[in-house]
Amino acid sequence: MKSVFPVQYKNKTYRLVNNYVASTYTRCDMCGSHPIIEVSVIRSNDGQTLRVGNNCIDRITNRRVSRWFKNYRRKRENLMRNRKYIDGISLILNAYEMNELTFQITDGDVKKLRKALERMCNGLKPTRSQEQIAECYINRKAKA
C-alpha cells in the first residue's frame, strides 16, 4: 500500500486511514453513490476525511486497490476458518520432527500435511483431500 498512497485529489494529498465492510450502507463522499458496502477512509493533510467506495478508490489510485482489500479479507477469513487445521497440523509436524509422535505416519503423508499447512497459512482453502488427511491425523493425535 505504501506504493499507492499518498494520492492527490482536488489539490489535496490523501492517505489511507482504514478500509472496512460497512455494517450499514453508506454514501460515497466523492461520487455520491449509494449504497456502498466496502468503504475506504482517506484523510487529507489538513484533516478532511472522506469515505469512498471501491470505484472511487480505484480511480484516484489508478490501481485495483479494492481487489487487494477483497483478497486480503478472504484470506484472513480462510485463516480464521482453518485455525483448527493449522494448529493441529503444526503440532503433528513438530512432534514428527522431534520423533515424539505416538502414532505412525508415512513420509508421503508428512509431505501432504506440509503442503496443506503451507496452503492454509497462505490464506487459501484446503482441498477436500487435504481436509480429510488433516482430520485423520488430528483425530489420531487426539486419541493417542
C-alpha positions as CSV (number, residue, x, y, z in Angstrom):
1,M,0.0,0.0,0.0
2,K,2.9,2.3,0.5
3,S,3.5,2.4,-3.3
4,V,-0.2,3.5,-3.8
5,F,-0.5,6.2,-1.1
6,P,-0.4,9.1,-0.7
7,V,-2.7,10.2,-3.6
8,Q,-3.8,13.5,-4.9
9,Y,-7.4,14.5,-5.2
10,K,-8.7,18.1,-5.7
11,N,-5.3,19.6,-5.0
12,K,-5.0,17.8,-1.6
13,T,-2.9,14.9,-0.6
14,Y,-4.7,11.9,1.0
15,R,-3.6,8.9,2.9
16,L,-5.5,5.7,3.6
17,V,-6.7,5.5,7.1
18,N,-9.0,2.5,7.1
19,N,-10.8,0.0,4.9
20,Y,-13.8,-2.0,6.1
21,V,-17.1,-3.6,5.2
22,A,-19.9,-1.3,6.5
23,S,-22.5,-2.8,8.8
24,T,-24.9,-0.2,7.5
25,Y,-24.9,1.1,3.9
26,T,-23.3,4.4,3.5
27,R,-22.8,7.0,0.7
28,C,-19.5,7.7,-1.2
29,D,-18.2,11.1,-0.3
30,M,-16.6,11.5,-3.7
31,C,-19.3,10.5,-6.2
32,G,-22.4,10.3,-4.0
33,S,-23.0,6.6,-5.0
34,H,-25.3,4.8,-2.5
35,P,-25.2,2.2,-1.1
36,I,-21.5,1.4,-0.8
37,I,-20.7,-1.6,1.3
38,E,-16.9,-1.7,1.2
39,V,-15.5,1.6,2.4
40,S,-12.1,3.1,2.2
41,V,-11.4,6.0,4.6
42,I,-8.9,8.5,3.4
43,R,-7.7,11.6,5.2
44,S,-6.0,14.7,3.8
45,N,-3.1,16.6,5.3
46,D,-5.5,19.2,6.6
47,G,-7.6,16.6,8.4
48,Q,-10.5,16.2,5.9
49,T,-11.8,12.7,6.0
50,L,-13.6,11.0,3.0
51,R,-15.4,7.7,3.0
52,V,-15.2,6.3,-0.5
53,G,-16.4,3.2,-2.4
54,N,-14.4,0.8,-4.5
55,N,-14.9,2.6,-7.8
56,C,-13.6,5.9,-6.4
57,I,-10.6,4.4,-4.5
58,D,-9.6,2.5,-7.6
59,R,-10.0,5.6,-9.8
60,I,-8.0,8.0,-7.6
61,T,-5.2,5.5,-7.0
62,N,-5.3,4.4,-10.7
63,R,-5.0,0.8,-9.4
64,R,-7.3,-2.1,-8.3
65,V,-6.9,-1.4,-4.6
66,S,-10.4,-2.6,-3.9
67,R,-9.4,-6.1,-5.3
68,W,-6.4,-6.2,-2.9
69,F,-8.7,-5.5,0.1
70,K,-11.2,-8.2,-1.0
71,N,-8.4,-10.7,-1.4
72,Y,-6.9,-9.8,2.0
73,R,-10.3,-10.2,3.7
74,R,-10.9,-13.5,2.0
75,K,-7.5,-14.9,3.0
76,R,-8.0,-13.6,6.6
77,E,-11.3,-15.3,6.8
78,N,-9.8,-18.6,5.5
79,L,-7.0,-18.4,8.1
80,M,-9.5,-18.0,10.9
81,R,-11.8,-20.7,9.5
82,N,-8.8,-23.1,9.2
83,R,-7.3,-22.3,12.6
84,K,-8.1,-25.8,13.9
85,Y,-6.3,-27.5,11.0
86,I,-3.3,-25.1,11.1
87,D,-2.8,-25.6,14.8
88,G,-3.3,-29.4,14.6
89,I,-1.1,-30.0,11.6
90,S,1.6,-27.8,13.2
91,L,1.6,-29.8,16.4
92,I,1.8,-33.1,14.5
93,L,4.6,-32.0,12.2
94,N,6.6,-30.6,15.2
95,A,6.2,-33.9,17.1
96,Y,7.2,-35.8,13.9
97,E,10.4,-33.7,13.6
98,M,11.3,-34.4,17.2
99,N,10.4,-38.1,16.9
100,E,7.8,-37.7,19.6
101,L,4.7,-38.8,17.7
102,T,2.7,-41.6,19.5
103,F,1.5,-43.0,16.2
104,Q,2.9,-43.9,12.8
105,I,2.8,-41.5,9.8
106,T,4.3,-42.1,6.4
107,D,6.8,-39.8,4.7
108,G,4.2,-39.3,1.9
109,D,1.6,-38.2,4.4
110,V,4.1,-35.8,6.0
111,K,4.7,-34.2,2.6
112,K,0.9,-33.9,2.1
113,L,0.4,-32.3,5.6
114,R,3.2,-29.8,4.9
115,K,1.7,-28.9,1.6
116,A,-1.7,-28.5,3.2
117,L,-0.3,-26.4,6.0
118,E,1.6,-24.1,3.6
119,R,-1.6,-23.6,1.6
120,M,-3.7,-22.8,4.6
121,C,-1.1,-20.5,6.1
122,N,-1.1,-18.5,2.8
123,G,-4.8,-17.9,3.3
124,L,-6.1,-20.4,0.8
125,K,-8.8,-23.0,1.4
126,P,-7.6,-26.6,1.7
127,T,-8.6,-29.1,-0.9
128,R,-11.1,-31.8,0.1
129,S,-8.3,-34.4,0.3
130,Q,-6.2,-32.0,2.4
131,E,-9.1,-31.6,4.8
132,Q,-9.5,-35.3,5.0
133,I,-5.9,-36.1,5.8
134,A,-5.7,-33.3,8.3
135,E,-8.9,-34.6,10.1
136,C,-7.5,-38.2,10.0
137,Y,-4.2,-37.3,11.8
138,I,-5.7,-34.7,14.1
139,N,-8.2,-37.3,15.3
140,R,-5.4,-39.8,15.7
141,K,-3.4,-37.3,17.8
142,A,-6.5,-36.7,20.0
143,K,-7.0,-40.4,20.6
144,A,-3.3,-41.0,21.4
